[in-house]
Amino acid sequence: MNVILLGPPGAGKGTQAVRIAEKYNVPHISTGDIFRKNIKEQTPIGVVAKSYIDKGQLVPDEVVIEIVRLRLAEEDCKNGYLLDGFPRTVPQAEALDSFTKVETVLNLDIDLDLLMKRLTGRRVCEACGESYHVSFIGDANTCTKCGGTLIQRSDDNEASVNNRLTAYTNQTAPLIAYYKEKGVLCNIAAAGKIDEVFGEIEKALG
Ligand code: AP5
């Protein structure tokens, strides 16, 4: 299955992607995670990406398209993949169509007003990437999955989140119409509890 998770920042793409990848046994490809790994390792891609990500702006299309093209050519994607955070612009979607056939686009549909709180309260495990929210964990700073340290992402501050939401509205939201037109869009109500949202996704994927 060739699946895309579409949705604004904080809609729960990463949270649901982990569950989908486990249940359907497909590789989870998150362009945000790829950039964060490059930033941590201070690679040339990481240096370029950091200057955009910290401000809440999108990394240029030509950089991200090449990364995804190479990743989808790897052996583990032969029987399908789950893309999280790509495409994010119409030129990215057009490029993707030139090298693979997208079968299902899960559009996590949520009121943008809910997202500032979700993102500024998010904590992630530095070691395994598991995501938490301060409203559930208080000031705990250890990952219950692997024991790693919980940190706040450098782009989860109010100014960056505002820019990310604007970038979503202007550059990514047009993809909803793009994929609807192609007949592959499934809208998923994403404001409910994590398990409820996953239940909707299971129904959509069959
Ligand atoms: P990326 O890492 O993709 O970030 P994002 O799209 O902003 O999405 P997030 O990871 O912030 O949110 P999410 O939807 O995964 O939500 P999550 O599950 O964590 O990209 C980062 C940056 O990299 C971009 O800004 C851009 O600069 C660059 N980039 C990446 N891809 C690019 C591309 N294709 N082109 C150009 N640039 C690119 O959940 C959020 C919080 O809510 C968590 O605390 C979670 O625990 C909680 N939560 C989740 N679901 C629920 C629920 N149902 N109820 C209550 N809380 C919930």
Residues whose N, C-alpha, C, O or C-beta is under 5 A from the ligand:
A	BS01	AP5	P8 P9 G10 A11 G12 K13 G14 T15 Q16 T31 G32 D33 Y52 I53 G56 Q57 L58 V59 V64 D84 G85 F86 P87 R88 R118 R122 R123 S131 Y132 H133 R164 A190 G192 K193 I194
